[in-house]
Amino acid sequence: MSSPETEPSAARADALGLVAPQLRELRRRASLTLETAARDAGLSPAHLSRLETGQRQPSLPMLLSLARVYGTTVAELLGETAPERDAVVRADRMEPTTAGGWTYWQAGGPGRGMQALRVHVPHGSQGDIVRVHPGEEWLYVLRGRLLLRLGETRHRLGPGDSAHFDSLTPHRIAAQDPDGVELLFVHTLLQSPTAALCLGPAHGDAS
């Protein structure tokens, strides 16, 4: 199973070099110490420091957690900007971004109170990460089979199935097919950069 602390590949080194200072700048803009931000995002200070210096590749769940802690969006964490807040997002403007093995496309407009993503989750990628944070999440399976664990309950979802849940419920997802699973994913954003967020990752069997 893939580790969320995998070293960045050479092909992504340039992109990560841009992400790292952006992570540091947004944390400072939120007036958070390294220790406080790491705790609220469910990371160790050492791991967050490595993310900020480009020594580690941030996974998508980590970016989502940090975005909520800093009161911003994943797009801003990655240094992406848009000249306008269009109501319509055209397919040819959805550039894929890879984080921690996950590939995602921004399917919603920037600067909104929620984020919409199309996400591809590879098999064996980060299925052992448990997330707990304020807000709500909705996901819809486009292709493949998904194992969703909410608390102690396991749900197996296939194409056309969806789930809508309070994200204070400990949750984790894992792709069950070798080709992975493709999802539509919507989550709310916390607007307060000082809001307490994540109770931290836990590890266990996601099979």
C-alpha positions in Angstrom: 0.0 0.0 0.0 1.4 3.4 -0.9 2.7 5.6 1.8 1.4 9.3 2.0 5.1 10.3 2.6 6.4 9.0 -0.7 9.4 11.0 -2.1 8.4 13.2 -5.0 9.4 11.9 -8.5 11.9 13.9 -10.6 9.1 14.6 -13.1 7.1 16.5 -10.5 10.1 18.2 -8.8 9.4 21.6 -10.5 5.7 21.6 -9.6 6.5 20.6 -6.0 9.0 23.4 -5.9 6.2 25.9 -6.5 3.8 24.2 -4.0 6.2 24.2 -1.1 6.6 28.0 -0.7 2.9 28.4 -1.3 2.1 26.1 1.6 4.5 28.1 3.9 3.1 31.5 2.7 -0.5 30.5 3.3 0.3 29.1 6.8 2.0 32.4 7.7 -0.9 34.4 6.3 -3.2 32.4 8.6 -0.9 33.4 11.5 -0.4 29.7 12.4 2.8 28.2 13.8 4.2 25.1 12.2 3.2 23.1 15.2 -0.4 24.4 15.3 -1.0 24.0 11.6 0.4 20.5 11.7 -1.7 19.5 14.6 -4.9 20.9 13.1 -4.2 19.1 9.8 -3.4 15.8 11.5 0.3 15.9 10.5 3.5 15.9 12.5 5.4 19.2 12.5 8.4 17.4 10.9 6.2 16.2 8.0 4.6 19.6 7.4 8.1 21.1 7.4 9.2 18.6 4.8 6.1 19.5 2.7 7.0 23.2 3.0 10.6 22.6 1.9 9.6 20.3 -1.0 11.2 17.2 0.5 7.9 15.3 0.5 4.9 15.2 -1.9 1.6 16.3 -0.4 -1.2 13.8 -1.0 -4.7 15.0 -2.0 -6.2 14.3 1.5 -3.3 16.3 3.0 -4.0 19.2 0.6 -7.7 19.1 1.5 -6.9 19.2 5.2 -4.5 22.0 4.9 -6.9 24.0 2.7 -9.5 23.8 5.4 -7.0 24.8 8.1 -5.9 27.8 6.1 -9.4 28.8 5.0 -8.6 28.4 1.3 -8.8 26.0 -1.6 -6.7 23.2 -3.0 -6.3 25.3 -6.1 -4.7 28.2 -4.1 -2.4 25.8 -2.3 -1.1 24.6 -5.6 -0.7 28.2 -6.8 -3.5 28.0 -9.4 -5.4 31.1 -10.1 -8.4 32.0 -12.3 -9.1 35.4 -13.8 -12.8 35.1 -13.1 -15.4 33.2 -11.2 -17.3 31.6 -14.1 -20.4 29.7 -13.4 -19.4 27.1 -16.1 -16.2 25.1 -16.0 -15.3 23.8 -19.5 -13.8 20.4 -19.9 -10.8 21.7 -21.8 -10.0 24.0 -18.8 -9.8 21.1 -16.3 -6.1 20.5 -16.1 -5.2 17.2 -14.2 -3.1 17.5 -11.0 -1.5 14.6 -9.3 -1.0 14.5 -5.5 0.1 11.5 -3.5 -0.8 9.2 -6.4 -4.4 10.6 -6.7 -5.2 12.5 -9.9 -7.9 15.1 -9.8 -9.5 17.8 -11.9 -11.1 21.0 -10.5 -14.7 20.6 -11.5 -16.0 23.7 -9.7 -15.2 27.4 -9.7 -12.5 28.9 -7.4 -13.2 30.9 -4.3 -16.5 29.2 -3.5 -17.8 27.8 -0.2 -17.4 24.3 -1.4 -15.1 22.4 -3.8 -16.1 20.0 -6.6 -13.5 17.6 -7.9 -13.3 14.7 -10.3 -10.8 12.3 -8.7 -9.1 9.1 -9.8 -7.9 7.0 -6.8 -5.4 4.2 -7.7 -5.7 0.8 -6.2 -3.7 0.6 -3.0 -3.3 4.3 -2.6 -3.9 5.8 0.9 -6.7 3.5 1.9 -5.3 3.4 5.4 -5.7 7.1 6.1 -8.7 8.0 8.4 -10.0 11.6 8.2 -12.1 13.4 10.7 -13.0 17.1 10.2 -16.0 19.5 10.3 -18.2 19.8 7.2 -20.0 17.5 4.8 -18.8 15.4 1.9 -20.6 13.9 -1.1 -19.1 11.5 -3.6 -20.5 9.7 -6.7 -18.8 6.7 -8.3 -18.3 7.2 -12.0 -16.2 4.1 -12.7 -14.8 1.2 -10.7 -15.6 -0.1 -7.2 -15.0 1.8 -4.0 -14.7 0.7 -0.4 -16.0 3.5 1.9 -15.6 3.1 5.6 -17.7 5.4 7.8 -16.9 4.8 11.5 -17.1 1.0 11.9 -19.3 0.4 8.9 -18.0 -0.6 5.5 -19.8 0.2 2.3 -19.0 -1.1 -1.1 -20.1 1.3 -3.9 -20.2 0.7 -7.7 -20.8 3.0 -10.7 -23.9 5.2 -10.1 -23.7 4.8 -6.3 -23.2 7.9 -4.1 -22.6 8.8 -0.5 -23.4 11.9 1.5 -22.1 12.1 5.0 -21.0 14.3 7.9 -17.2 14.4 7.8 -17.0 14.4 11.6 -17.6 10.7 11.1 -14.2 9.0 10.7 -13.9 8.0 7.1 -11.6 6.5 4.5 -11.8 5.3 1.0 -10.0 2.7 -1.0 -10.3 1.6 -4.7 -11.1 -2.1 -5.0 -10.3 -2.6 -8.7 -6.8 -2.8 -10.1 -7.6 0.1 -12.4 -8.6 2.3 -9.5 -11.9 4.2 -9.1 -13.0 7.5 -10.5 -15.3 9.8 -8.4 -17.1 13.0 -8.4 -16.3 14.6 -5.0 -17.8 17.6 -3.3 -16.8 19.0 0.1 -17.5 22.1 2.1 -14.8 24.5 3.1 -14.2 26.1 6.4 -13.8 29.8 5.9 -12.0 30.5 9.2 -8.3 29.9 8.9 -8.0 29.3 12.7 -10.9 26.7 12.9 -9.9 23.4 14.5 -10.0 20.8 11.8 -8.6 17.3 11.9 -8.3 14.9 14.7 -5.5 13.1 12.8 -4.9 10.1 10.7 -5.0 6.6 12.0 -3.8 3.5 10.3 -5.4 0.1 9.9 -6.7 -2.5 7.5 -8.8 -1.1 4.7 -9.5 -4.4 3.0 
